[in-house]
């Protein structure tokens, strides 16, 4: 009788450990609020697959608290400033939306992850997959 009780107790402990492990793993995912909070006030730079005057540019996007951002774009080859674009942004269901307004694509960074030094996710332009991207945080 005691051996059955000990086996049940061990199984119970294993089940509790399994539940605790799953709980810790699921805490790694960022929710929309934490993504939003982590972006505010920071500038991230990298390739968002834009061209200006037919030449590739690197985006330096600065996120402001009022769902406003601006994207300073520099020519990839020379480093000279190409243009600055106003951007409306928001986060919904783990996707970062970047609305550049009329005549420019609506960008989505799906499965976005924001770390201390980077932002990465899957870039979509007007709903079509472009590439996996990583933007570095300006220090």
Secondary structure by P-SEA (a helix, b strand, c coil): caaaaaaaaaaaaaaaaaaaaaaaaaaccccaaaaaaaacccccccccccccccbbbbbbcccccccbbbbbccccccccccbbbbbbbbccccbbbbbccccccccccccccccccccccbbbccccccccbbbbbcc
